[in-house]
Amino acid sequence: MPATARPAARRRPWPALLGLVAALLSLLTATALTAPAAVADEPARESGRAGAVPAAALTEVTNFGTNPSNLRMYLYVPESVTPKPAVVVAVHWCTGSGPDMYNGTEYDTLADRYGFIVLYPSVTRSSKCFDVSSPQALRRGGGSDPVGVKSMIDWVTRTYDADTSRVFATGISSGAMMTNVLLGVYPDVFAAGAAFSGVPFGCFATTDGSEWNSACSGGTITRTPKEWGDLARGAYPGYTGPRPRMQIWHGTQDDVLRYPNFGEQIKQWTNVQGVSQTPTGTDTPQSGWIRTRYGGTGDRPPVEAVSLQGVGHNLYAQGMASRVLTFFGLDGSGPAPQPQPGACRVKVSVNAWNAGLTASVTLTNTGTTTVDGWKLAFTLPAGQTVTGGWGATYTPSSGSVTAANVAYNGTIAPGASVSIGYQANHGGDSAAPAAFTLNGTACAAG
């Protein structure tokens, strides 16, 4: 396998990102820019794994598989790579490259600490922007950039026996837009994504061959949550499995991809996740930041959004990657990942009499990973009050109720179920709750 290696270098100061403005200029002038090749300054220590790249060096991999848009692939594998490692796909901005993303972010040093692999796709077209607009890019197997990125991931998972349940995407500007696209086109590949200064999946769509969509960049395209969700779901028709979680970052003064795109992304991914647009929590992790979480609390909700007051398009700064890893669950902190929509199913049967009822609830883990510690939330119909229960603790007794596991049933293996129930008084409405969420994520019924 031809490869060019570059030893990990000391960080250069983060360059001001011209982002999509520079890209537009390059489109108009048709200036041909090529991704800088990595240079071998000194021999890299070879990995003992067959076919693997040198450790602790940025390495270009060629002949990695189907690559219809001629992307280049750069890879960073730490010396301390873990067995069945996670993979983080780090996607560059317009006018940038994979090596620029390597130099401008700290994912490689974090990989040294936590043992995951970082993959840096790199554009070769003159704009140096990822294709997030063509019909080919916005459908599974369509023959554009997402296909090449998927081939890169497949190469990594084959070569390093990587954990296919822990593949993540993050990007800046054009890379953030591609993060949205990748999660829409390949929901079965990615566990989560983090987009810095992006737009919703499908927002940049064009049919005239143009890479630029002024209406989207200007923040004038608005849709309902369902309309946005349908666009993302339409990239892979018929898929019914779990959907990737999403973390969204945007500056209020972004003059390249304007701030309304922040809210439109929230609409899209809360709908895709099947959770409410009403935040489950709001805080200020740093001065000028407002963080909202949707569908769950803790560090790994289905959707997390961070608004940066007074910040423009070039919002990425050192330290933010660590927050991305916390959301991804790759930093060893925080609670266990929460189940995704479609990863749980609830069946309820009610036995009612004059003023009372009992409800028997069966909760099934339909996902592929074990649930370790659970809270099942639901809203009782008006007039119902829980007077007792089994298999869980119930708080409060009316309205929005949460049933939390007890000591003996806190773990639910894939395909396994737990049975719980409660007794309640009612004022005439003895119906079962209409919806359930497991650890903040909607469950299927029946």
N, C-alpha and C positions, 0 to 999 in steps of 0.2 A: 504494500500500500504506500504510494508516494506521500510523504509528509514533510512539512517544514516546521521546525520547532523554534520557539522563542522562550528563553527563561523568563519566569515571572519577574516583573520589574517593579521598582518603586513607583507609586502612583504619581502621575502628572496631575497638576491642579486641574480641576473640572473645567472644561472649556465652556464658554457661553454657547448655548445651542441656538443656532439660527433656525433649526427645525424646518418646518414646512415652508416658511417664507423663503429660505435659501433654496429649498427644493423647487419652489415655483420659479425662481429666477433661473435655476439650472434647466428647468423644463423649457422655459421660453428661449433661452440661449442655446439649448441643445449642446451644452458643454459636456464632453465625455469625461467622466471621472471613473477611475478604477479603484477597487478596494486595495489598500496597501497590503502587500504580502508580509507575513511574519518572517523575521530574519533570525537565523541561528547564530547568536553571538558566542555561544560556547556549547560544548556537548551537553545534552540533557541526559539525566539518569534514566535508563531504559526500564520500562515496566516488565515484570516477568510474565504478564498475561499475554497469551498468544494473540497477535494481531493488534495489541494495544499500542497507544501512542506513548511517547516519553512522559514521565510524571513531572508535575510541577512546572510545566512549560505550555505556553500557548502554541497549539499545533494545528496546522491546516491538514484536513483529511480530504482526499479526493476519491473519486469512484465509489461514493457511498450509496449509490442507488439512483432510482428515478429522480430526475432533476430537470423538469421541463423549462424552467426559467433561468437556468444557469447560475443558481446561487452558489456561494462558496461556504464551506463549513470549517469553522474553527472550534477547537475543543480544549478545555482545561480540565485535567484530571489530577487531583491532589495526590501527594505521596501516600497520605493516610486514607485513601479511598476506602469506604466501608464495604462489607459484603452486601450484595444486592443494593447498590447505591441509588439514591434519588437523582433525578436529572432536572436541572433548571435551564430552560431555554431563555437566553437573554438577548433581546431583539433591539437593534440599534435604531437611531433616529435618521431622518432624511439627511443626505450628504455625509452620513457616517459610514461605518463599516464594523464588521465583527471585532477586529483589533481595537477600533476606537471604543467600542462598548466595553471591551476587556480593560482598557486603560482608564476609562472614565467612570467605572463603577468598581465596587469592592467585592463582587461576587466570588472572585477567585480566592481572595484571602479568607472569606467566610467559608468557602469550600475547604480550604486548608484546615479550618477549625472543626467543621461538622462532617466532612467526608463525602459530600455529594459531588456530582460532575456538572460542569457548566458548559453548555453548548451555545456558540455564538454564530447564528446564520449571518451571511453577509451578501448584500445586493450587488450585482454587477451592472445593472442597467444605468443609463447616464444620470438619471435623477437621484440615484442611490436611495430611492424610496421603495418600500415594500408595496406590492400590489394588494391594495385593500378595496379596489374599486371595480375591477372587471368581473363579469359574470363567472368567469372561470375560477377566480379566487374565492368567490362566495358560495361555492358548492363543493361538497366532498368529492375528492378525486377529479376536480375540474381542470387540472393541468396547468396551474400557476404556482406561486410561491408556497402555499401551504403544503403542496405535494412534496416539494423538495425538503421542507422542514420535517415533514413526517418521515421521509427517508433517512434523514440525519438521526432522528430519534430511534428509528428501527436499527440503524447501524450501532448506535451506542448501547441499546438494550441487548443486542446480540453479542457484542464484543465484551461487555462488562457484566452481563447477566443482571442488568439494572432492574429495579423494582418498577414494573409497569403501572402500579397503582400510585406511584409517587413521581409523576412527571408534571412539571409546572412551567408556566410561561410568564415572563415579565418583559415590559418594553417601555420605551420613552418616545413620545411623539408618534412618528410613523410606526415605531415598534410597539407603542401602546395600541394603536389602531390594529396592527397585526395580531397583538395579543387577543383583542376582542374577536378577530376573525378566526384565529386558531381555536379558541374555545367554542365558537359556534360550529365550525366545520368538523372538528374532532372532539366532541364532548366525551367520547369513550377513551380518549388518550390522555387528556389533561385532568388533573385533580383540582387545580386552582390556577388563577392568574392574577397579575397585578399590573394595572395600566396607569402610566404617568402621562397626563396630558393627551388623552385619546378621544375617540368618538365611539358611539355604539356600533355594533356589528351592522353592516349594511347601510350605514349613514352616508358613506363616501361612494356608494354605488353609482356607476356611470355606464352608458351603453355606446358611447361614441369614441371609445379608445382613450379618452382623457384620464389621467391619473388624479386630476384635481376636481373637487366638488365645492364650489364657492358657497353654495347654500348650506352645506353641512359645516364647513369650516367657520362660517359666519354665525353658526348657532341658530339658524332660522328653520331647520327641519325639526318639527315636533310631531310625535306620534303618541298614541295611547300605549300604556304598558303592554297590552296584549298584542298590538300591532308590532311593537319592537320585539316582543318575545316570539311572535310568529316568524319574523325574519330570521332570527337566530335558529329556531327549530327547523325552519325550512331548508337550512343548509345540509341537513342529514335527515331526510324524510323517513319516518317510520321508527326512528330511534326513541326508545322509551326508558332507557337506563338513567343512572345518576348523572347530574349535570355539574360541571365544575363551579366551585366557589369563585367569587370575584372581589378583588380589592381595587378601588378606583381613587385616583389622586388627581386634583385639578386646582389651578390657581384662579382666584376670582378675577384677576386682571389679564388673563390669557388673551392676547390679541391675534393669535394664529389659529387656534382651535378654541373658539370662544366658550365662555363658562357655561352657557346653557347645555352644552354637550355633557357636562357633569351630571346634571339632573336627568338627561335622557338616558345615560348609561345606567343610572340607578333604576329608572323605570324598567329598562330592558332586563337587567339581571335579576331584579326581584321577581319579575314575572316569570322568567326562565326557571328560577328556583322555586316558584310557587309560594312566595312569602309576601307579607304585607309591605306596602311602601311606608308604613308608619314605623319609625325607628324603635327598636327595642332598647336602645341606649344611645345617649349622646354625651360626649366628654371633650375636653381640650387637652390632648396629650402634650401639647407644646403651645407656647404663646402664638396666637394668630391661627391656630389650627382648630377646626371643628370636625370631630370624628363621629359619624353615625354608623350604627350597626343595625342590620335588618335580618329578621328571622331567627335571631339567637343572640346570646350574650357571650362574653368571654373573648378570647383572642382569635377564634376561628369561626365566626358566624358565616352563614351562607353568602352574605354581601356586606362589605365594609367600605365606607366612603370617607375620604379625608379632603376637606376643603381648606385651602390655604389663603387666608385673607390678604389681599393686596399683592399677591405674587403673580408673576406673568407666566409665559409659556415654559421658560427654562427653570422649572421648579425643582428638578431632581438635585439632591444634595447628599453628601456623605452622611451615613447613618440611617438613611431611609431603607437601604437594602436589608438592614437588620430587622426593621419592622415588617418588611415583606416576608422574611424567613419566619418570623413569629406567626404571621397569618398562614403561611404555608405549613407550619408545624415542623420545620426543619432545624430549629435552634434548640430543641430539647426542653423547651419551656411550655407552660400552658397546659390546658386540659386536653384530653384525647380528642381527635377530630370528631366533629359532629356528623351524624348521618345525613346523607343528601336526599333530596326529594326522590321518591320512588324506592328508597332504601328501607322503608318501613310500611307496614300495613296494619290497620286496626279494624277489628270486627266487634260490634257491640250488639248485645241482645238485652232487651228490657222486659221485665215482668212487673206490671203496674197493678195497683188496686186503688181504692177510693182516694186516699190522700198520700199514698206512698208508692215506692218502687224500689226494685233492685236492678242494677245494671251490671252485666258481666262483660268484661273487656278482654279481648285477646290481642296482644301486641306481638307482631312478627317482624323479625329483622330480615328483610329481603335483600340486604346489601351483601357485600363480599368481605367485610371486615367485622370483627367483634365489637359490639357496643358494650363499653365498660363504664357503667354509671349512666342512669337515664332519668329524664324528667318528661312526663307525658302531659302536655297542656291541652285543655279544652274549655269551652264555655258552656255552662249549663243553661238550658232554657229558663226564661224568667219564671220566678216562683219556685224553682227547685233549690233545695238546701241539703247538702250531704250531712247525714247523721252518723255515719260509720262506714268502714270500708275494710278491705282485705288485700293483701299483696302489695300495698303501697301506703304512703302517708299522703293525705289530701289537705291542701291549703290553697286558699281559704275554703270556706264551706259553700260558697255560692259565687255566682258570676264567673270570672275567669279562674278556673281551678287548675292546680298543678298536682299531679300524682307522681311522687318521687319513689324510686326503688327502695326496698328494704334490704337488709344485709344479705339475705339468702338468694335474691334474684337480680342483683345488680348487673350481671354479665349476661348478654344475649349473643350467642354465637350466630354466624350466618345461617339463615334458614330456620333458626330456633324461635320459639315463642314463649311468652310469659302470660299467665292469666291473672287478672286482678278484677276487682269489682267494688261497688259501693252501694250503700242504701241511702235513699233520699226521700224527703217529703216534697210534695208538689202541690201547686195551687190549681191544678186542672190540666196543665201541660206536662205530660209524662214522656215526652219524646226524648230520644237519645241526643247527645251532642252532635252537631252537624259536621265538625271538623276536629282533627287532632294534629298536634305537632310534637315530634320527638326531638328533644334538645333544641327546640326552636325551628325545626324543619318540618314541612307538611308531610303527612303520611297518606298513602292511598287508603281508600275505604273498601271494606268487604273481604 
